[in-house]
Amino acid sequence: MARARLPRQDGTDNTAFAAALARAREGDEAAFTTVYRTVNPRLVGYLRGLVGHDADDVAAETWHDVVRGLNGFRGDGPAFRAWAATIARNRALDHLRKANVRPRTTELDDAVTEPSAERDSESLALENLSTAHALSLIAELPRDQAEAVLLRVMLGLNAPMAAQVLGKQPGAVRTAAHRGLKRLAEHMRRTGGTEEK
C-alpha cells in the first residue's frame, strides 16, 4: 500500500501566491486558477478529514463562497488559507448537520497530497502511517483535537490562524494539536507504527 504524507508546510512561494491573489481579486482568471490550484488540494484534504467522501462536494460549495467574497477579502496568502478554511469548516458543519452523521474519513488520493517542504516532528510522526489510517486515527480523537491537527498539519495554518477558524484562543489550539499528536504518537508506539487490519 502506498504511503502518503500529511505535510505541514505548503511549500509555495508566498510572494508569488500573494501577487496571484491580488490579481485574482481584480478578476484575473489565470491568477485565480493559480490560487485555486495552490489551495484546493490541501483544502480538500482538510475536508476529507471532516466529511469523508463528500469532501469534493463541500469544497465546491466552499469555492463558490470564496468566489463570491473574494473582492472583499483583504490579507496575505496565509490569511487567505485561514479564510478559506473557515468557509470550508462552516460548509462542512452545515453538511454534517444535514446528513446527521459523524465525520467519516476516507483515503486521500496520492495526487492530492504535496511533498513536505520541511521535516518537523508532526510530519515525521504522521508520515509513517498511510493517509487513510492517519485520518481514521484523527477521526477517533476528540473533535477539538482532530480539527486542530487537521488545520495545523493538513492546511499548515499557524496557531493564531487555526484559532481564528475554530473561534478559539491560539493557546487552546496549540494545546489541542499537541494532545492530538501525542495521542497519535502513543498509538504508533503501541502498534509499532503499523496499520491495524
Secondary structure, 3 states (H helix, E strand, C coil): CCCCCCCCCCCCCHHHHHHHHHHHHCCCHHHHHHHHHHHHHHHHHHHHHHHHHHHHHHHHHHHHHHHHHHHHCCCCHHHHHHHHHHHHHHHHHHHHHHHCCCCCCCCCCHHHCCCCCCCCHHHHHHHCCCHHHHHHHHHHCCHHHHHHHHHHHHCCCCHHHHHHHHCCCHHHHHHHHHHHHHHHHHHHHHHCCCCCC
